[in-house]
Amino acid sequence: MKTLIMKTNKYLKLLMLMFTLLGCRDTFLDEEILGVETIDSFYTTETGATKAVNSLYGQLKNVGNRMAFGDIMSDDAWKGGENNADFQPWYDLLAFNIDPLNEAVTGMWVDSYNLIYEANVAIQKIPEIKMDETKRNRLVAEARGLRAFSYFELVRLFGDVPLIRKPLTPKELAIPRNDKNEVYDFIEKELLDISNILPETYASEDHGRLTKYAAIGLLAKVYLFRKIYRS
């Protein structure tokens, strides 16, 4: 009798489970993931647009690789450490003993293109947001300026580099390098355009953002590297 009751309870539990599953909605496995922002959900408000551009500035904080290629490869600075094995990739740069797997080289490439990708997304998405037009144009101009800066870093160090002007999917990333003069032309045009959009100054809470004069200053540096001297 006890065995019969146990079997009956077992079958009842199975039936209850079947009815529970059958009664679920068709979208049971397609529920929206909460607490995770996607590109489409993020770029919907002025706050989202501002945070997106702020994150581009945040990527500039990784100054190690830039310092390695600039000051450490010159006589301006020493890489530091107890011996040459400390910060080995930087020492190899200093000694001009550089291979394609040097971490400073690959890090500079990856960091620059990460910023370019996120800038491309911001440039594409922010114009779709309903917000103050002046601020919207300014944020896009800031993203364009930071993208131009990244390309300036890349073209100075690597010469011909892929010129990516919009967000690409992983399948689209196998693209050839563009001639360095095409990259420089792109940078020049971007800086000239945004210099007419960016403000000359900001309120105290926005100090540090790209200004009209920052764009002009970077453009002057581009001309120096291209040996273009204009009055």
C-alpha positions in Angstrom: 0.0 0.0 0.0 2.8 2.4 0.9 4.6 1.7 -2.4 1.3 2.4 -4.3 1.0 5.8 -2.5 4.6 6.7 -3.3 4.1 5.9 -7.0 0.8 7.9 -7.1 2.6 10.9 -5.6 5.4 10.6 -8.1 3.0 10.6 -11.0 1.0 13.5 -9.6 4.2 15.5 -9.3 5.1 14.7 -13.0 1.6 15.8 -14.1 1.8 19.0 -12.1 5.2 19.8 -13.7 3.8 19.1 -17.2 0.8 21.4 -16.6 3.2 24.1 -15.3 5.4 23.9 -18.4 2.4 23.8 -20.8 0.9 26.8 -19.1 4.0 29.0 -19.5 4.0 31.8 -22.1 5.6 31.3 -25.4 8.1 33.9 -24.5 9.3 32.1 -21.4 12.8 31.7 -22.8 12.8 35.2 -24.5 12.6 37.4 -21.5 14.3 40.8 -21.6 17.6 40.8 -19.7 17.3 43.3 -17.0 20.2 45.4 -15.6 22.3 45.2 -18.8 22.4 48.1 -21.3 22.8 47.4 -25.0 23.9 49.9 -27.6 20.3 50.5 -28.6 19.0 51.0 -25.1 21.9 53.2 -24.0 21.8 55.7 -26.8 18.3 57.0 -26.1 18.8 60.0 -23.8 21.0 63.0 -23.4 22.5 61.4 -20.3 23.4 58.3 -22.3 25.0 60.4 -25.0 27.1 62.3 -22.5 28.2 59.2 -20.7 29.2 57.6 -24.1 31.5 60.6 -24.9 32.8 60.7 -21.4 33.9 57.1 -21.7 36.0 58.0 -24.8 37.9 60.5 -22.7 38.3 57.8 -20.1 40.1 55.6 -22.6 42.9 58.2 -22.8 44.0 57.5 -19.2 46.1 54.6 -20.4 49.1 56.8 -21.1 51.8 54.1 -20.6 52.0 53.1 -24.2 52.0 56.6 -25.5 54.7 57.6 -23.1 56.7 54.5 -24.2 56.5 55.6 -27.9 57.2 59.3 -27.1 59.4 60.1 -24.1 61.0 56.7 -23.5 62.2 56.2 -27.1 63.8 59.7 -26.9 66.2 61.0 -24.3 63.3 62.6 -22.3 62.7 59.7 -19.9 63.9 56.4 -18.6 61.6 53.4 -18.4 62.3 52.8 -14.7 62.4 49.5 -12.9 65.3 47.6 -11.2 66.8 46.3 -14.4 66.2 46.0 -18.1 63.9 43.0 -17.6 61.4 45.3 -15.9 58.9 46.7 -18.4 60.7 44.6 -21.1 58.5 45.8 -24.0 59.4 49.4 -23.1 63.1 48.5 -22.9 62.9 46.9 -26.4 61.4 50.1 -27.7 64.2 52.1 -26.1 66.8 49.8 -27.7 64.9 49.8 -31.0 64.7 46.1 -30.8 61.0 45.7 -31.6 59.1 42.7 -32.9 55.5 42.5 -34.0 54.5 40.9 -30.6 55.8 43.7 -28.5 53.1 44.4 -25.9 53.5 48.1 -26.1 53.1 48.0 -29.9 50.0 45.7 -29.8 48.6 47.6 -26.9 48.8 50.9 -28.7 47.1 49.4 -31.8 44.3 47.7 -29.8 43.7 50.7 -27.5 43.5 53.1 -30.4 41.1 51.0 -32.4 38.9 50.3 -29.4 38.5 54.1 -29.0 37.8 54.5 -32.7 35.1 51.8 -32.6 33.3 53.4 -29.7 33.7 56.8 -31.2 32.2 55.5 -34.5 29.2 54.1 -32.5 28.7 57.5 -30.7 28.9 59.4 -34.0 26.3 57.1 -35.5 23.9 56.9 -32.6 23.9 60.3 -30.9 22.3 62.2 -33.9 19.3 59.9 -33.5 18.7 61.1 -29.9 16.0 63.8 -29.1 18.0 66.3 -27.1 19.3 69.8 -27.2 20.6 70.3 -30.7 23.6 72.4 -29.7 24.8 69.9 -27.1 24.1 67.0 -29.5 26.3 68.6 -32.2 29.0 69.3 -29.6 29.1 65.7 -28.3 29.4 64.4 -31.9 32.2 66.9 -32.6 34.0 65.7 -29.4 33.8 62.1 -30.5 35.1 63.0 -34.0 38.0 64.9 -32.4 39.0 62.0 -30.2 38.7 59.7 -33.2 41.0 62.0 -35.2 43.4 62.1 -32.3 43.6 58.3 -32.3 44.2 58.2 -36.0 46.9 60.7 -35.6 48.6 58.5 -33.1 48.3 55.5 -35.3 49.4 57.1 -38.6 52.5 58.6 -36.9 53.6 55.2 -35.5 52.5 52.8 -38.1 52.2 54.7 -41.4 49.4 53.1 -43.5 46.6 52.0 -41.3 42.9 50.9 -41.8 40.7 53.9 -41.9 37.4 52.8 -40.3 34.7 55.5 -40.3 31.7 53.5 -39.0 31.0 50.6 -36.7 32.0 47.3 -38.2 30.9 43.8 -37.4 33.6 41.2 -36.7 33.1 39.7 -40.2 33.9 43.1 -41.7 37.2 43.7 -39.9 39.5 42.0 -42.4 40.1 45.2 -44.4 43.3 46.5 -46.0 45.3 49.5 -44.8 44.7 52.9 -46.3 47.6 55.0 -47.6 48.9 57.3 -44.8 48.2 60.4 -46.8 44.5 59.4 -47.1 44.5 59.0 -43.3 46.1 62.4 -42.8 43.6 64.0 -45.2 40.8 62.5 -43.2 42.2 63.8 -39.9 42.7 67.3 -41.4 39.1 67.5 -42.7 37.7 66.3 -39.3 39.6 68.8 -37.3 38.7 71.7 -39.6 35.0 70.7 -39.4 34.8 70.3 -35.7 36.8 73.5 -35.0 33.7 75.3 -36.3 31.4 73.4 -33.9 33.3 73.1 -30.6 33.1 75.9 -28.1 36.1 78.1 -27.2 35.6 77.5 -23.5 33.4 75.5 -21.1 31.8 76.0 -17.8 33.9 74.7 -14.8 32.1 71.4 -14.7 33.1 70.6 -18.2 36.8 71.7 -18.1 39.0 69.2 -20.0 36.7 68.6 -22.9 37.9 69.3 -26.5 37.6 73.0 -27.4 37.9 74.8 -30.7 41.5 75.7 -29.9 42.4 72.1 -29.0 41.2 71.0 -32.4 43.3 73.8 -34.1 46.3 72.9 -32.0 46.1 69.3 -33.0 45.7 70.4 -36.6 48.9 72.5 -36.4 50.7 69.4 -35.1 49.4 67.4 -38.1 50.7 70.0 -40.5 54.1 69.9 -38.8 54.3 66.1 -39.2 53.3 66.5 -42.9 55.7 69.4 -43.4 52.9 71.6 -44.5 53.7 75.2 -43.5 51.0 77.7 -43.8 50.8 81.3 -42.7 
